Amino acid sequence: MRTRITEMLGIEHPIVLSGMSWISVPQMVAAVSNAGGLGILATGPLDADQTRKAIREIKKLTNKPFGTNATLLFPGASENAQVALEEKVPVINFSLGKGDWIVKAAHEYGGKVIATVVNHKHAKRAQDYGCDGLLVTGHEAAAHGGDATTFCLIPSIANVVDIPIIAAGGIADGRGLAAALALGADGAAMGTRLMTTKESPLHQNYKNLSIEKGIDDTVYSTRFDGLGCRVLDTKAARKAIRESLNLKKMIEALPNSMDIARQLHLPYFKLFIGVLASGWKNAMQLAYMANAFKAIRIATEDGDMTKGVLPVGQVTGLITDIPTVAEVIERTVREAEEVARGLAKKASGEKSVAAGTAKDPGKSAPKQKPRKKAAAAPKEAEK
């Protein structure tokens, strides 16, 4: 399957591994790139030296294009982006900040830059200062999706930009990929689907839970990490959202922020003063992030079901198995092509055999998850 994204990035399939902290590690990135997609390294939990080491490890594991991300709001993110530039990483994906300096430096060695955006304003600005593509994140997505759903957001942004779009949010199979392409995207990011694969470092507890949960079993709130964030609906997630940044959680943010400073090899006093100097709003945001980082890490790495919180998209309800990365990508592309052929037949008036189910020839469709009774508390109201 060839699109503007595959042509621009030099990849075989228009499928991207989102840069998810503690998930998108070198082995996972290489697995996606070796399967014909684009793996993106998550650098949020890494310092500059760790980022350089991870990039060099990926280069040993694959000779295919790959990327790194940089969430510019986070401490140390600019330094990690600078390392990616020095290492001449083929693709750099940035978010939550202005990346014009990244664009300029990457273009000097022929690298491509993709900005993660959730609205028209940021999409047009990214195009104006030279970004090569956009990763457009809809409301259904894990973690920080926009206010609009993918079905509305993708065509609306496709109408106002000329650069290629990677759709994120609500895509778990070939039907989702085909829909994204029809809406005006040139590829799809499949974070939640790819985190539940054999190669993924996600703890087995949460792989199992991702399969058990339905499409209604996520919670979206600004009270977890200070931004609009979608997570798996568990008792731990509900408690974290309910407590938000109360006095107890503000106190907890101090040792948790110290952990981040140690992890990133940053002098804590310097980090603390820098945060305070950046203003109360930023200080509160980073306090949220300190607590959220710990909750996400212990869910991802330790499988902690009591205090851990895992960002997932609504497509967790479409996941019924734990295949290999290559199987996910090959199946998704095959299904998308079958859907496209089925739609062409429908448009021409020909009869089509269940193209919309995107099932393998000769195999029965996977068992659908039953719709669960809605929780008592509205899941979009705890903002």
QUIQUIQUI-V970326 format. One record per residue. N is the residue number from 1. PSI is psi in radians with two decimals (999 if undefined). Layout:
# QUIQUIQUI-V970326
n->N psi->PSI
n->N psi->PSI
This chain:
# QUIQUIQUI-V970326
n->1 psi->2.14
n->2 psi->2.29
n->3 psi->3.13
n->4 psi->-0.57
n->5 psi->-0.79
n->6 psi->-0.67
n->7 psi->-0.77
n->8 psi->-0.70
n->9 psi->-0.19
n->10 psi->0.63
n->11 psi->2.87
n->12 psi->-0.67
n->13 psi->2.53
n->14 psi->0.95
n->15 psi->2.34
n->16 psi->2.40
n->17 psi->2.03
n->18 psi->2.67
n->19 psi->1.59
n->20 psi->2.18
n->21 psi->2.34
n->22 psi->0.03
n->23 psi->-0.90
n->24 psi->1.20
n->25 psi->2.96
n->26 psi->-0.78
n->27 psi->-0.67
n->28 psi->-0.74
n->29 psi->-0.83
n->30 psi->-0.64
n->31 psi->-0.74
n->32 psi->-0.79
n->33 psi->-0.71
n->34 psi->-0.42
n->35 psi->0.04
n->36 psi->-0.05
n->37 psi->-2.82
n->38 psi->1.97
n->39 psi->2.42
n->40 psi->2.11
n->41 psi->2.30
n->42 psi->2.11
n->43 psi->0.00
n->44 psi->-0.77
n->45 psi->0.08
n->46 psi->2.63
n->47 psi->-3.11
n->48 psi->-0.76
n->49 psi->-0.72
n->50 psi->-0.64
n->51 psi->-0.78
n->52 psi->-0.76
n->53 psi->-0.74
n->54 psi->-0.72
n->55 psi->-0.76
n->56 psi->-0.54
n->57 psi->-0.72
n->58 psi->-0.72
n->59 psi->-0.50
n->60 psi->-0.46
n->61 psi->-0.34
n->62 psi->2.60
n->63 psi->0.23
n->64 psi->2.82
n->65 psi->2.54
n->66 psi->3.04
n->67 psi->3.00
n->68 psi->2.73
n->69 psi->2.89
n->70 psi->1.93
n->71 psi->1.69
n->72 psi->-0.27
n->73 psi->-0.46
n->74 psi->2.58
n->75 psi->2.39
n->76 psi->-0.08
n->77 psi->-0.71
n->78 psi->-0.67
n->79 psi->-0.68
n->80 psi->-0.68
n->81 psi->-0.67
n->82 psi->-0.67
n->83 psi->-0.76
n->84 psi->-0.67
n->85 psi->-0.75
n->86 psi->-0.61
n->87 psi->0.00
n->88 psi->0.86
n->89 psi->2.33
n->90 psi->-0.65
n->91 psi->2.28
n->92 psi->2.23
n->93 psi->2.16
n->94 psi->2.79
n->95 psi->2.90
n->96 psi->0.88
n->97 psi->2.99
n->98 psi->2.14
n->99 psi->0.49
n->100 psi->-0.61
n->101 psi->-0.54
n->102 psi->-0.75
n->103 psi->-0.87
n->104 psi->-0.81
n->105 psi->-0.69
n->106 psi->-0.67
n->107 psi->-0.38
n->108 psi->-0.51
n->109 psi->0.15
n->110 psi->0.19
n->111 psi->2.81
n->112 psi->2.57
n->113 psi->2.25
n->114 psi->2.20
n->115 psi->2.36
n->116 psi->2.19
n->117 psi->2.81
n->118 psi->0.08
n->119 psi->2.98
n->120 psi->-0.76
n->121 psi->-0.88
n->122 psi->-0.57
n->123 psi->-0.83
n->124 psi->-0.66
n->125 psi->-0.75
n->126 psi->-0.73
n->127 psi->-0.70
n->128 psi->-0.65
n->129 psi->0.35
n->130 psi->0.17
n->131 psi->2.54
n->132 psi->-0.38
n->133 psi->3.02
n->134 psi->2.47
n->135 psi->1.86
n->136 psi->2.08
n->137 psi->2.01
n->138 psi->3.00
n->139 psi->-0.48
n->140 psi->-0.25
n->141 psi->2.78
n->142 psi->2.60
n->143 psi->-2.09
n->144 psi->1.25
n->145 psi->2.88
n->146 psi->-3.05
n->147 psi->-0.45
n->148 psi->2.58
n->149 psi->2.77
n->150 psi->-0.71
n->151 psi->-0.52
n->152 psi->-0.64
n->153 psi->-0.77
n->154 psi->-0.93
n->155 psi->-0.57
n->156 psi->-0.67
n->157 psi->-0.63
n->158 psi->-0.47
n->159 psi->-0.35
n->160 psi->-0.03
n->161 psi->2.80
n->162 psi->-0.28
n->163 psi->2.76
n->164 psi->2.63
n->165 psi->2.36
n->166 psi->2.11
n->167 psi->2.40
n->168 psi->2.38
n->169 psi->1.94
n->170 psi->0.25
n->171 psi->2.04
n->172 psi->-0.15
n->173 psi->-2.97
n->174 psi->-0.53
n->175 psi->-0.74
n->176 psi->-0.73
n->177 psi->-0.80
n->178 psi->-0.70
n->179 psi->-0.75
n->180 psi->-0.75
n->181 psi->-0.69
n->182 psi->-0.55
n->183 psi->-0.22
n->184 psi->0.03
n->185 psi->2.90
n->186 psi->0.03
n->187 psi->3.11
n->188 psi->2.43
n->189 psi->2.35
n->190 psi->1.10
n->191 psi->-0.93
n->192 psi->-0.72
n->193 psi->-0.79
n->194 psi->-0.39
n->195 psi->-0.30
n->196 psi->1.16
n->197 psi->2.95
n->198 psi->-0.69
n->199 psi->-0.32
n->200 psi->2.39
n->201 psi->-0.01
n->202 psi->2.35
n->203 psi->2.52
n->204 psi->-0.57
n->205 psi->-0.75
n->206 psi->-0.43
n->207 psi->-0.80
n->208 psi->-0.75
n->209 psi->-0.64
n->210 psi->-0.60
n->211 psi->-0.66
n->212 psi->-0.58
n->213 psi->2.69
n->214 psi->-3.12
n->215 psi->-0.34
n->216 psi->-0.08
n->217 psi->0.82
n->218 psi->2.81
n->219 psi->2.35
n->220 psi->2.17
n->221 psi->2.71
n->222 psi->0.00
n->223 psi->0.04
n->224 psi->-1.01
n->225 psi->0.25
n->226 psi->-0.24
n->227 psi->2.90
n->228 psi->2.01
n->229 psi->2.31
n->230 psi->2.25
n->231 psi->2.86
n->232 psi->2.38
n->233 psi->1.81
n->234 psi->2.96
n->235 psi->-0.67
n->236 psi->-0.71
n->237 psi->-0.76
n->238 psi->-0.72
n->239 psi->-0.75
n->240 psi->-0.70
n->241 psi->-0.68
n->242 psi->-0.74
n->243 psi->-0.54
n->244 psi->-2.08
n->245 psi->0.96
n->246 psi->-3.10
n->247 psi->-0.74
n->248 psi->-0.77
n->249 psi->-0.53
n->250 psi->-0.67
n->251 psi->-0.72
n->252 psi->-0.49
n->253 psi->-0.46
n->254 psi->-1.00
n->255 psi->-0.56
n->256 psi->-0.64
n->257 psi->-0.55
n->258 psi->-0.68
n->259 psi->-0.73
n->260 psi->-0.75
n->261 psi->-0.76
n->262 psi->-0.72
n->263 psi->-0.67
n->264 psi->0.06
n->265 psi->0.81
n->266 psi->2.42
n->267 psi->2.14
n->268 psi->-0.72
n->269 psi->-0.74
n->270 psi->-0.73
n->271 psi->-0.78
n->272 psi->-0.83
n->273 psi->-0.71
n->274 psi->-0.69
n->275 psi->-0.80
n->276 psi->-0.69
n->277 psi->-0.39
n->278 psi->-0.10
n->279 psi->2.74
n->280 psi->-0.70
n->281 psi->-0.82
n->282 psi->-0.65
n->283 psi->-0.75
n->284 psi->-0.73
n->285 psi->-0.74
n->286 psi->-0.46
n->287 psi->-0.76
n->288 psi->-0.85
n->289 psi->-0.65
n->290 psi->-0.78
n->291 psi->-0.70
n->292 psi->-0.69
n->293 psi->-0.78
n->294 psi->-0.78
n->295 psi->-0.71
n->296 psi->-0.73
n->297 psi->-0.80
n->298 psi->-0.43
n->299 psi->-0.85
n->300 psi->-0.87
n->301 psi->-0.72
n->302 psi->-0.26
n->303 psi->0.43
n->304 psi->2.02
n->305 psi->-0.09
n->306 psi->-0.76
n->307 psi->-0.18
n->308 psi->2.58
n->309 psi->2.26
n->310 psi->2.10
n->311 psi->2.20
n->312 psi->2.74
n->313 psi->2.96
n->314 psi->-0.36
n->315 psi->-0.07
n->316 psi->-0.50
n->317 psi->-0.15
n->318 psi->-0.05
n->319 psi->2.19
n->320 psi->0.03
n->321 psi->3.03
n->322 psi->1.41
n->323 psi->-3.08
n->324 psi->2.85
n->325 psi->-0.79
n->326 psi->-0.68
n->327 psi->-0.72
n->328 psi->-0.86
n->329 psi->-0.81
n->330 psi->-0.75
n->331 psi->-0.74
n->332 psi->-0.79
n->333 psi->-0.76
n->334 psi->-0.78
n->335 psi->-0.74
n->336 psi->-0.71
n->337 psi->-0.66
n->338 psi->-0.72
n->339 psi->-0.76
n->340 psi->-0.74
n->341 psi->-0.70
n->342 psi->-0.70
n->343 psi->-0.65
n->344 psi->-0.69
n->345 psi->-0.72
n->346 psi->-0.74
n->347 psi->-0.56
n->348 psi->-0.05
n->349 psi->0.05
n->350 psi->2.72
n->351 psi->2.45
n->352 psi->2.51
n->353 psi->1.64
n->354 psi->0.73
n->355 psi->-0.54
n->356 psi->-0.30
n->357 psi->-0.30
n->358 psi->0.70
n->359 psi->2.74
n->360 psi->2.47
n->361 psi->2.28
n->362 psi->-0.04
n->363 psi->2.60
n->364 psi->2.65
n->365 psi->2.57
n->366 psi->2.57
n->367 psi->2.30
n->368 psi->2.52
n->369 psi->2.40
n->370 psi->2.55
n->371 psi->2.21
n->372 psi->2.72
n->373 psi->2.38
n->374 psi->2.50
n->375 psi->2.77
n->376 psi->-0.67
n->377 psi->2.32
n->378 psi->2.31
n->379 psi->-0.20
n->380 psi->0.09
n->381 psi->-0.14
n->382 psi->0.96
n->383 psi->999
